Amino acid sequence: MRGTVLHGPRDVRFEERDTPTIIKPTDAIIRMSATCVCGSDLWPYRGINPVPKPTQMGHEYCGIVEEVGSGVTSIKPGQFVIGSFFASDNTCPHCQAGYQTSCEHKEIISTAQAPILRVPLADGTLVATPDIPSDDLIPSLLAVSDVMGTGWFAAAAANVKPGATVAVVGDGAVGLLGVLSAKQMGAERIIAMSRHEARQKLAREFGATDIVAERGDEGVARIKELTDGIGADSVLECVGTQESMMQAIRAARPGGSVGYVGVPHGVELNGEELFYSHVHLHGGPAPVRRFLPELIDLVWNGKINPGKVFDLTLPLDQVAEGYRAMDERRAIKTLLRP
């Protein structure tokens, strides 16, 4: 089969790869219904994360199970399934505590931008939908594989409560779905930080009540102004830069919480400033598997439509254009159809 391979900065190719097969008894093989390009894929694409050799790409996926290993008991061929970007056994102490991305036996899913995918630890990783979904549900079901689950974790880690004031730093797909998550969790006021008109519009559709275009210290000052000098109860940090992290911490009120899910690049925290801020910090790789049953149910019953973040759909063999469009901010998120 052919799949996506990153050869170096801005050099994405759709080329011949080995077709995945069952390697371990706990594996499953799925035929992809959809995959996509993630904002985190842009770090290696731009050369910020070095790629020393040709590297297969992709970690967001949903599709039909074609085959399972002899040790798989809960997943069956013919089911439509969704999984996390980290495979997990869902039974170890960390999984049981709700942190499947720290599973003692975790494996990274990194070859999903292809027509067929091998998923390790299938029983613990994959969740089946009630039935085969209609085509219009697939973008939203794909979103819960990562970006919706990550936005949801940002809101959960930031302790979003009914009636809260929430600020969201970052207007990529994760930030926008952080807005949707905060709305679903009952936030009364949601301040989306964005300077891009199309993203501001979608943020408002998802539940943002205010838009702040300023960044850095100016952005913090604007949030303080909007909250009568108090700051936000919860802040979702969805970028991963030094500026975005400090903006998030400084925008939170004393006793407030920051949920950070942007993969950190060059982030360093000043212990003294953090000490006197009285801000709670919690985040990391989103344990999407914890949230999959609830999020699938919300999508299945029409309560949320996170698939709206996909504003570009391409055939999988045009994956290089999908990367370019996101890199150049012509697209929020690219959906790829095999």
C-alpha positions in Angstrom: 0.0 0.0 0.0 1.0 3.7 -0.1 1.1 5.9 2.9 2.5 9.2 4.2 6.2 9.5 4.8 8.0 12.7 6.0 11.5 12.8 4.5 12.6 16.2 5.9 11.4 19.7 6.5 8.4 20.4 4.3 9.0 17.2 2.3 5.9 15.0 2.6 5.5 12.1 0.2 2.8 9.5 -0.4 4.7 6.5 -1.3 4.9 2.7 -1.0 5.0 1.2 2.4 4.5 -2.3 3.8 0.9 -3.2 4.4 0.4 -3.7 8.1 -0.3 -7.2 9.4 -1.0 -8.8 12.8 2.3 -9.0 14.7 1.1 -9.7 18.3 -2.0 -11.5 19.5 -3.3 -8.3 21.0 -3.2 -6.4 17.6 -6.1 -5.3 15.4 -6.0 -4.2 11.7 -8.4 -1.5 10.7 -9.3 -0.1 7.3 -9.4 3.6 7.6 -12.6 5.6 7.0 -10.7 8.9 7.7 -7.5 10.3 9.1 -6.1 13.8 9.2 -3.2 16.1 9.8 -2.6 17.2 13.4 -1.2 20.6 14.5 1.6 18.6 16.3 2.6 17.1 12.9 3.7 20.6 11.9 6.6 20.6 14.4 8.6 18.0 12.5 7.2 19.2 9.2 8.7 22.6 9.8 12.0 21.1 11.0 11.6 22.3 14.6 11.5 18.6 15.7 14.4 17.0 13.7 13.5 14.0 11.4 16.8 12.0 11.1 15.3 9.5 8.6 12.1 9.0 6.5 9.3 8.8 9.0 5.8 7.4 8.7 3.2 9.9 9.9 -0.3 10.0 11.4 -1.9 9.4 14.8 -5.6 10.2 14.4 -7.9 7.5 13.0 -11.2 5.7 12.8 -12.4 2.9 10.6 -13.7 -0.7 10.2 -11.9 -3.6 11.9 -10.7 -6.1 9.3 -8.8 -8.6 11.5 -7.9 -9.2 15.1 -5.2 -11.2 16.8 -6.0 -14.4 18.7 -5.8 -12.5 22.1 -8.3 -9.8 21.3 -11.7 -10.4 22.9 -13.7 -7.2 23.0 -13.2 -5.9 19.4 -14.5 -7.8 16.4 -14.1 -7.6 12.6 -16.8 -5.4 11.0 -17.0 -3.0 13.9 -16.4 0.8 13.4 -13.8 1.8 16.0 -12.0 4.8 17.2 -8.8 4.9 19.3 -6.3 7.2 20.9 -2.9 8.2 19.6 -1.3 6.1 22.4 -2.2 2.5 22.5 -2.8 1.4 26.1 -3.9 -1.8 27.9 -6.5 0.1 29.9 -5.8 -2.2 32.9 -2.5 -1.0 34.5 -2.6 1.2 37.6 -2.0 4.4 35.5 -4.8 3.5 33.1 -7.1 2.7 36.0 -6.4 6.2 37.3 -7.5 7.7 34.0 -4.0 8.4 32.5 -3.9 5.9 29.6 -1.2 8.0 27.9 1.1 7.0 30.8 0.2 3.3 30.5 2.9 1.0 31.6 2.7 -0.8 28.2 1.9 2.2 26.0 2.8 2.3 22.3 2.6 5.4 20.1 0.4 5.2 17.0 2.4 7.0 14.3 1.5 5.4 11.0 -2.2 6.4 10.6 -2.0 8.6 7.5 -2.5 5.5 5.3 -5.4 3.3 4.2 -4.7 0.5 6.7 -3.5 0.7 10.3 -2.2 -1.8 12.8 -3.4 -0.9 16.4 -1.6 -2.6 19.3 -3.4 -3.4 22.5 -6.7 -3.4 20.7 -8.9 -4.3 23.6 -7.6 -1.5 25.7 -7.2 1.1 22.9 -10.2 0.8 20.6 -13.8 1.8 21.3 -16.6 0.7 19.0 -19.5 2.9 18.0 -23.1 1.5 18.5 -23.4 0.8 14.8 -21.7 1.7 11.5 -22.0 5.5 11.4 -23.5 7.5 8.6 -20.9 9.3 6.4 -21.8 12.8 7.9 -20.8 11.6 11.4 -17.3 10.4 10.4 -15.5 13.8 10.7 -16.8 14.3 14.3 -16.0 10.7 15.2 -12.5 11.2 13.8 -12.1 14.4 15.9 -12.7 12.5 19.2 -9.6 10.4 18.4 -7.4 13.3 19.3 -8.3 17.0 19.0 -11.7 16.8 20.7 -10.3 14.5 23.4 -7.3 16.8 23.8 -9.5 19.9 24.0 -11.7 18.1 26.5 -8.7 17.2 28.7 -7.5 20.8 28.6 -10.9 21.8 30.0 -11.0 19.0 32.5 -7.4 19.7 33.7 -8.3 23.4 34.0 -11.1 22.4 36.3 -13.9 24.0 34.2 -17.1 24.2 36.3 -20.6 25.3 35.5 -20.8 29.1 35.7 -17.0 29.5 35.3 -15.1 32.1 33.3 -12.7 30.4 30.9 -9.9 31.7 28.7 -8.6 29.7 25.8 -5.0 30.4 24.5 -4.6 29.1 21.0 -7.1 29.1 18.0 -6.0 25.9 16.3 -8.2 22.9 16.2 -7.4 21.9 19.8 -8.1 25.4 21.1 -11.4 25.7 19.2 -12.5 22.3 20.6 -11.4 23.5 24.0 -14.0 26.2 23.6 -16.6 23.6 22.7 -15.5 21.5 25.7 -15.8 24.4 28.1 -19.2 25.2 26.8 -20.3 21.6 27.2 -19.0 21.6 30.8 -21.2 24.6 31.6 -18.8 27.6 31.5 -20.7 30.8 31.5 -18.1 33.0 29.9 -15.5 31.8 27.4 -12.8 34.1 26.1 -11.2 32.9 23.0 -7.8 34.4 22.1 -7.6 34.6 18.3 -6.7 37.1 15.6 -8.0 35.2 12.6 -11.5 36.0 11.5 -12.5 32.4 10.3 -11.3 30.9 13.6 -13.0 33.7 15.6 -16.3 32.8 13.8 -15.9 29.1 14.6 -15.0 29.9 18.2 -18.3 31.8 18.6 -20.2 28.9 17.0 -18.6 26.6 19.6 -19.6 28.9 22.5 -17.1 31.7 22.9 -18.7 34.8 24.4 -15.7 37.1 23.9 -12.7 37.4 21.5 -9.3 38.8 22.5 -6.9 39.4 19.6 -4.1 40.7 21.7 -1.2 38.4 22.7 1.4 38.2 25.5 1.2 40.9 28.2 -1.4 42.8 26.2 -3.6 39.7 25.9 -3.3 39.2 29.7 -4.2 42.8 30.3 -7.3 42.5 28.1 -8.5 39.4 30.0 -8.0 41.2 33.3 -10.0 44.1 31.9 -12.8 41.8 30.9 -12.9 40.1 34.3 -12.8 43.3 36.4 -9.1 42.8 37.3 -9.7 39.2 38.6 -8.5 36.9 35.8 -10.1 33.7 34.5 -11.2 30.8 36.7 -9.8 28.3 34.1 -7.3 28.8 31.3 -6.7 26.3 28.5 -3.2 26.4 27.1 -3.3 24.9 23.6 -0.1 26.0 21.9 3.0 24.9 23.7 5.3 28.0 23.4 6.9 30.0 26.2 4.7 33.0 25.3 1.5 31.0 25.3 2.3 29.3 28.6 3.1 32.5 30.4 0.0 34.2 28.9 -2.1 31.3 30.3 -0.6 31.4 33.8 -0.8 35.2 34.1 -4.4 35.3 32.8 -5.6 32.9 35.5 -6.9 34.4 38.8 -5.2 33.4 42.1 -6.5 29.9 42.9 -7.4 29.4 39.2 -6.3 26.5 37.1 -4.4 26.1 33.8 -4.9 23.0 31.7 -2.0 22.7 29.3 -2.0 20.4 26.3 0.2 22.2 23.8 3.3 20.1 23.3 6.0 22.3 25.0 8.7 23.7 22.9 11.3 25.8 24.8 9.0 26.3 27.8 10.7 27.2 31.1 8.9 28.3 34.2 10.1 30.7 36.8 9.6 29.0 40.2 9.1 32.2 42.1 6.5 33.7 39.8 4.7 30.4 39.8 4.9 30.2 43.6 3.3 33.6 44.1 0.6 33.2 41.4 -1.3 30.6 43.4 -2.2 28.9 40.0 -2.9 25.2 39.6 -1.1 23.6 36.6 -2.1 20.3 35.2 -1.7 18.8 31.7 0.3 16.5 29.4 -0.5 14.2 26.6 -4.3 13.9 26.7 -5.6 10.6 28.0 -8.1 10.5 25.2 -9.1 6.8 26.0 -10.6 8.0 29.3 -13.0 10.2 27.4 -13.8 8.2 24.3 -17.0 6.5 25.5 -18.5 9.9 26.6 -17.4 11.8 23.6 -18.6 9.1 21.1 -22.0 9.2 22.9 -22.2 13.0 22.6 -21.3 12.9 18.9 -23.6 9.9 18.2 -26.6 11.7 19.8 -26.0 15.0 18.0 -25.0 16.9 21.2 -21.7 18.1 19.7 -20.3 18.5 16.2 -16.5 18.8 16.6 -16.0 17.8 12.9 -16.6 21.5 12.1 -12.9 22.1 12.7 -12.1 20.3 9.4 -12.3 23.1 6.9 -10.4 21.2 4.2 -11.0 17.7 2.9 -8.6 16.0 0.5 -8.0 12.5 -0.9 -5.3 10.8 1.2 -2.9 10.9 -1.8 -3.0 14.7 -1.6 -1.7 14.7 1.9 1.3 17.0 1.1 -1.2 19.7 0.2 -3.0 19.1 3.5 0.2 19.8 5.3 1.0 22.9 3.2 -2.5 24.4 3.8 -2.2 24.0 7.6 1.4 25.3 7.6 0.4 28.4 5.7 -2.8 28.8 7.9 -5.0 28.4 4.9 -6.7 25.6 6.8 -7.5 25.0 10.4 -7.4 21.2 10.0 -7.2 18.9 7.0 -9.3 15.7 6.9 -8.0 12.9 4.6 -10.1 10.3 2.9 -8.4 7.1 1.8 
